[in-house]
Amino acid sequence: MVLVVRGELRLTTGKVAAQVAHGAVMLARRIERESPARFADWWKNGQRKIVLEASTLSEMEELERSARARRIPTVWVEDAGLTEVPPGTRTCLALGPAQDFEIDPVTGGLPLL
């Protein structure tokens, strides 16, 4: 699973942690429901996650298009707007879980957070 944080928002460390956690939970629940075998494999192998940063929302939207074209599941985290950003702000994109050879062409060029 790869979680991509929107760098231009300059979120605090705690806010980033919360948004990434939301993304991981949302994607895990979706995959468990829609693709039990994929979920079971990810779960059995340690629930691997990596957190990366994209510069802008448009860059993240391109990542989503690329992932979907490769049939990699995605979910957006949209903030409730109670603290640092307005309601509905897209803060994080969660992708996967997928094998390295599947997801690296999509996210391999992004820096670690």
Phi, psi and omega in degrees: 000135177242134179242122184249122181262143181278102187297325184297343181282340180052051180290152175291163182302316180296320179294318177300314180301317180294317182293319178295319178298317177303313181299317180296315180294314182299315181290319179300315179296319179296313182293320178301322181283314188270334183215074185306324181293317178298316179298314182300318179296314179298316181296314182297330184262021170097009177053048183303136179221146174225142182245125182237170179234133171253149184289319189222165175298319181296325175296319179293322178297323176293321176300317179298314179301316180295318179296314180298323178297334178263008180063034175265124180298148178220153169217147175261143169259121176245122187290149178285343176082024183272346185230281194260336184225160180295155178305139177087358179295127176283119185250333188210143174240124178255136183228144175108208351295151181207161177291155180307315183294340178275318189266335181301322177297339181271313190244358186300338180271358182272148177280152172298149177281000000 
